[in-house]
């Protein structure tokens, strides 16, 4: 079985999606929440200097710009508009081209991302992905989505654990599968090492050096000319 796994933020998209989505949601529903931008900037600084991890940061961001509980009708409407926006104006040309190559060769397309599943799934649907592995959120007893993350943020080692779990749940024998993985960030090293073919996308100097040492390929998704015939 041929499987092509893609990261989302800055691999497929030209910029990170999380803060973009928070601001987009506030603009669409309650612009007064944009007054929280200075607090969000301070929160990002706190994360950068190591005061807390990504999980509490993301939970705080959703609470600040969206709320502790998210109405399903409003969420569906805003996520739809956001996904349309990303798919029409926010994709890297090389990612679009590589997806076409992988789709044409019959690869099973999987999106594996730390982004929230509640909008990653819709973006994935727009792009023709067949499975999504993403950060999940807790639902209330009444079916409302909350700002609280279920389990761990789908990042680094957790992303690989979730991918392995997905393979097991779908009765896919790892030895019988050929896995290609694309990512823009060295935090995805566990999955890059796990893949049969791994590609560092638009790598920084340090990421490019790590790619050369690990024998990963390097791709530039900023243009449509660089595609791999995997």
C-alpha angles and dihedrals in degrees: 000000000000114000126182114195121193132191112221115213112074090345098074097004125057093229138019113283106207103075088034090057094046092054092042091052092050091048091052098045115018118002091188087075088069086077084078092069094100089052090050091051089051089048090053090051090050090053092048092054092048103253091134141351135260096268097062090039093056093044089052092048093054092046091050099048103024110016140247091285125035123210109233097221094051092043092052092050096047095042090052092054092044093051090049089052093049094045094048101039111008108061129106110241093226092054091053090050094047092048088054091051093048092045092049092052090054099252118161104242119223127180112208113183145149088227117109114277091226091074102017089065092057093047088049091051090054091052098045101252115162099206137021129206110186146137110297128210132215118257123214122236087260093055099258119142115236135204090246118104118232108231115327134344108267094246138124110331091006090058091055091046090053092048091051089048091051091052091050094046090053094045092241112159107224091212091055094048127084107210126196118188130192124193139157096208136070089219084079091064092117091059093039088056091046094054125088089224121023130187129195106213120213089338126201117235092267093045091049090052091050090048092053091049093048094042093241119153121247123223135182109216093178088090131036094233099080110076132148122226092218 
